[in-house]
Amino acid sequence: MVYILILIYIFFLVIRYDVRNFNEGKNTNYHILWGVFVLVAGLSYHVGGDSIGYEISFNNYRFVHSLDDVYDGDLLANSKEPLWVLVNILFFKVFGDFQFLKFAIALFFNTTVFWFVKKHSSKPFFSILLYAVILGLHLNFQVLRESVAIGFFLIAFDNLCGEKKKYFRYYLLIIIAFLFHRFAFVLVIVPLFNIIRMNWGFYAILAFFLFAGPVVNTLMVESGLFLLNDSLARSFEGFMNSDEYGAESLTIFGIAATLLKLIPLWVLIFYCKDCFIRRTSCAYFLVYVLNIVSIGIFYRFNDFFLFPFVVTAAESFKNINRPSKIKTEMARYSRPALNIIIVLYLVFTIVGNITYKRSFEYFPYSSVITKHVVQERENLLYYMW
C-alpha cells in the first residue's frame, strides 16, 4: 500500500509541476518526496533478499578486532569490497545494529539522487517517477553496496557535465565507487561520451549487439576481457552458466518483441538535443539490449546509467509536451502518440514489477516499527544465506 501512495503522490507532482508548470510549493514538495524515499528505505525491515543477506553478514563483524581479523575471517571474499568491509566494521563498532547502516545508506543514496536530478533535470518529478518505477525498489531494498557506489558515481558524473571537465576528480570518485562495488569498473568509459556522437552508427552498433550479442559476449569472457581479478572472473563464469542470468537464443519473434520494448526507451532518449548526458544515457539503451540478448547480470551496469537516462527522458518529456509536431532523427510524430507510448511504458513497467516472480521480496512492505515478517521472504532468505 505504501508504494501505491508514493506513486500517486509522484503522479500528482508530475502533473502539477512538470506538466502545468506551477511553482508554488515546488521546492517544499521536492524535499518532502526526498524525505519519504529516505524514510521508507531507511526504516524498512526484512525487505529485499540481498539487504537481509547484508544484515546477516553484518553480525560477523563482531569478531573483528584488528586488520588481521578481516583477512582471517575471509570478509574480503564473497564480493565484499574493502570500503564496504570498512564501513560495516565502523558501524558495528559504533552502533552495533545494521539498521543504522541501512538508514545511512538510504540517506546518502537518495540525497545524491535527488541532488543530481534537481541540478540536471528540466522536469525533476518526472525523472524521480522513472527512477521509482524502473529501479526504485531494487536500488533501495536490494543492492545496498551498489547504491553507495552509484551515489559516488553521481557526484563524480557531475564533474563531467560542465564546460570544464574535471577528470581527476571524476576518476578519484570512481575508484571509491569501485571499492564499494566492483561493477563500477564500467564507469571508466563514461568520459568517452564526450567525443562519441550518436548517429546512424549508433543504430548499427545496436543491431550488432542485438543479433551477435551472445556470441560476442562469450568471446569476451573466454578471452579474459573481464578478468580484472579472479573474483570478477568467477562471477562472470557463474553468470554465464546460470539459468537465471545466462544468455538466451532469441527467435525472430523474440527479436521483434525486444524491439517493441525498446521503442519507449528510444522515444525518451532521442527527443532532446545532443549533449553529454544524453550521449551517456545512450549507454543505458545499449546495455538494455545487451542485457536482453546476452548475460542478464549486465543489468548491473544499467543501474549506474539509469540516472543519466532519467535526466535525458525528462528533457524529452518537456519537448513532447509542446503543442507542435516533433521532429526526430527518424521522422515526425504527433504529441498524443508519444504521450500514449510513455503512459503505456509506465503502466507496463509497474505491472512488470508487481508480477515479477520474486516480487514477494518487496511486497508487502514492512518497517522497523511493526517488524512484520513475510514467511515466504524468510524462507527464501534462509535458502540464500
N, C-alpha and C positions, 0 to 999 in steps of 0.2 A: 504493500500500500504506500509506503514512504517513497518508493521510486516513482509511482504514478503521480503523487502530489508534487514532487520535484519537477517532473516533466511538464505537468500542467502549468506550474509557475514559470518555467522557462519559456514555454509557448506563449504565455501571456506577455512576458517581457519582450520576446521577439516581435510580436505584433505591435506592441505599444512603442517600443524604442527603435527597432530596426526597420519596421515597415512604415509606421505612421510618423516616425521621427520626432516624438515628444522628447523633451529634455528634462522636464521637472521630475525629480526623484531618480534620475538615471544612475548617478553615481551611488546613491544610497542603496538602490536595489541591486546594483552590481556587487557591492560589498556584502549585502545580506546573502546573495547567492553564493558568494565565496565562503561565507561562514557556514552555510548549510552543507556545502561539499566537505569542508573540513570536519565538521561535527559528525556527519553521517559516516564518513570513512574512519575518522579517529576513534569514534565510540562504538564501532562495530564489534560484534562478539561472535567468533567462530563463523565468519562469512568468508568464503573463498578457501580452496584447498591449500594453495601454496602459503597463504597467510597463516593458517594454523600450523602448517609444517614449520614455518619460521618460529612460531610461538613454542612449539615442542623443542626445536633446536636451541632456542634461547636459554632453556634451563641447563643446557650443557656448559654454559659459560660460568657456572658456579664453581667449576673445577679449575678455572684459570686463575693462577696467582702470579705467573711470570710469563715471559715470552716463550720459554721452553715448553710450557704447558699448551700453548697454541699449536705447536708442531707435534708434540707428543699426543695430543688429543685429536690430531688429524682434522682440526677445524678449518684448515685452508683447503681441504679436499671437498669433493661433492659440491662444486660450484659455489664455494664460499670465498669470495674475493677478499683481499686484505682489508680494504676500508670497511667493508660490511662486517667483518670479524671485529675490527677495532671499535666500531660504533656499538655493536652488540655488547662487547666487554664493558665499554664505558657506561651504557645504560643499565647493565646488570649490576655493576658495582655501585652506581649512584641511586637507582630506583628499585632494582630487583624485580620489576614487573614488566612484562612485554607490552602491556597496554600503553605505557608511557612512550615506548619506542614507536608503536603503531601510530599514536597521535602525533608525534613529532614528524613522522614521515608524511602523514596526511596534511599537516600544516605546511611543511616545506614544499611538497609536490604541488598542491593546489594553489599555494601562493605564487609559485613561479609560473604556473599555467595561467592564472588569472592576470598576473602582471604582464606576461608575454602577449596574451590575447588583447588586453586593453591597449597596449602600446602599438600593436601592429595591425589589428583588425579594424576594418571600417564598420563592421556590423558585429560587435563583440558578443551579443547574446546569441546570434545565430551560430557563431563559432563555438560557444560553450554548449549549445544544443547538440551540434555534431559531435563534440568531444564526449558528451554524456551518453548519447545514443550509440555511438560506434564502439568506444573503448572505456567508457566511464566505469563500468563495473569491474572490468578486467584490471585496469590500472589502479583502482582504489582498494580492491579487495583481494587481489591475487598476486601480482608481480611486484612486490614491495621493493626489492633490490633494484629492479629495472626502473621503477618510478623515481627513485632517488637519482639514478643515472640520467633519466630524461630531464629531471629538474635542472641538473648541471648542464645538460646539452642546451636547454632553452636559454640559460644565462650565457652560455658560450655562443650560441647562434646569433644572439642579439649583437655581438661584436662584429658580425659579418654583414649586418643589414644596413649599415650606414654607408655614406660615400667613402669614408676612410675605413678600410678593413683592418681589424686588429687580430692578425693571425696568431701572434704569440699567445695572447690571452685565450683565444679560441682553443688552441691545442693544449694549453695548460689545463683548462677546464675539462677537455675531452679525456685527458689522462685520468683526471679524478673520476669522471664518469665510468671509464673503463675499469678502474679499481673497485667500483661497486658492481658492475655487470659487464662481463666480457663481450657481449654482443655489441657494445658501444664501439667496438673497433671499426664498424662500418662507417662511423661518422668522420673518419679521416678523409673521405672522399667529398664531403659536403662543399668545401671551398672550390672544388672543380666546377660547381654550378655557376660560378662567376663568369666562366668562359664558354660554357655549353649553351647553345641555343636550341630550343625545341621547335623543330620544323618537320618537314616530311621525313627527315632522317629518324626522328623520334618514333614515328609510326612504323618505320622499317625495323627498328630495334624491338618495338612491341611485338610485331609479327614474328620476329625471330625467337623471342622468348616464348611466345605462345605455342609455336609449333616445335621448337627444338629445346625448350627448357629442361625437360627431364634428362635428355642426353647430355646437354652441356653441363648440367649440374653434377651428374655422375662423373664426368671427366674432370671437373674442377676438384671434386672431393678426392678422386683417385690420384690426381696429380699432386695433391698436397697443398693446393692453393690456400686452404683454410687451416693448415697445420701451424697456427701461430704458437700453440703449445699442445702438449699431449692431451690435456683435459678437453680442450676445444675440439681436437681431432676425434676423441672418443665420443663427444656429444654428437657431432655430425654423423659419425658412423652409426650411432644408435638411432638417430632420427631417420636415416636412410632406410634402415631395416624395420622401422616401426610401422605398425598398422595404422596408427593414428596420424603420424606425421610424414609417412613415406610418400614417394612420388606416385602419381596416378597417370594412367594412359587414357587420354581423352579421345572420344569418338568425334566425328564431325558435328554431331548433335551437341555433344558436351562443349565443344569449342563455341558453337553458336550461342548456347546458354551463357557461357562465360562472357561473350561479347555483350550480351544483353545486360549482364550485371555491371559491366564496365561503363555503360553509357552514362549513368548518373554521375559517376566519378569524373568522366571526361567533361561533362557539362559544367561541373563545379570547379574544374581546373582551368578550362580554356576560354572562359568568358571574361577574362580580365587582361589588362596589358601585361606585357612581358616585364618581369622583374626577378630579382634574385630569389625571393621567397617563392614565387610562382614556379620557377625552374626547379627549386628544391622539392616542391610539392609533387612535381612530376615523378620523383623517385617513389613516392607513395603509390602512384599509379602503376609504375613498372614492377615494383616489388609485389603489389597486389596480384598482378598477373603471374609472376614467378611463384608466388605462394600457391596459386590455384593449380598450376601445371607441374610444380616441382616439389621440393621439400616444404612441407607445411610449416616447419619451425621458422621459416623466413618471415612469418608474421611478426616475429620479434623485431625485425628491422623496421617494419611499418609502425610499430609502437612509437619509435623515435620520430618518424616522418609524419605522424598524424598532425602535429600542430602547425607546421608549415602548410599542410593541406587545408586545415580548417580556416586558417587566415586567408588563404587564396580563395577558398569556397565562399567566404564572406564577401570578398570583393566581387566575385561573380554574381553572388546573390544581389548585390547592390546594382549591378549592371542589368541583371534580368528584371529587376523591379522597375526599370524605366519603361515608359509607355510605348516607345518606338520599337520596331523590329531590331533584332540584334544580329550583327554580322560577326561570324567567326572565321577561323581559317578554312573551314569546310563549306559553310553555307549560311543562309539567313534563317532564323527561326522566330516564331512569334512568342511573345511573353507568356500567354496562357499555357502553351505546350510545355515550355520549360518549367513553369511552376508546378504543373502536374507531375512532371518527371521527378522533381525534388520532393514533392509530397509523398509520392509512391515510394521513393527511396527511403525516406524517413520511416514510413509505415512498415515496409518490409524489413528494415533493419531492426526496428523494435520487436516485430513479430519473431524475427530470427533469434534475438536474444532470449525471448521468452520460451521459445520452443527448442532451444539448444539442449542437446541430450544431457548435459550436466548443469542445466540451469539451476538445479537444486543447490548448487554451491553458493548461489546468490539469493535465491528465493526460498523461504521468506527471509526478510531482514531481521537481524537480532542485534541488540545493543547491550552494552555492559550494564545498563540499568535493569533490564529484565533477565539477561543471560539465558534467553530461550534457546534450547538445544534442538536441532533438527536431526533425528536419528539417522536418516539416510546420509546426511552430510557427515555425521560422526563415523558411520560405517566406512565411507569412502576414505576418510582421513586415517582411520585405523589400518586400512589396507595399504594406503600410500606411505604412511610414515611409521 
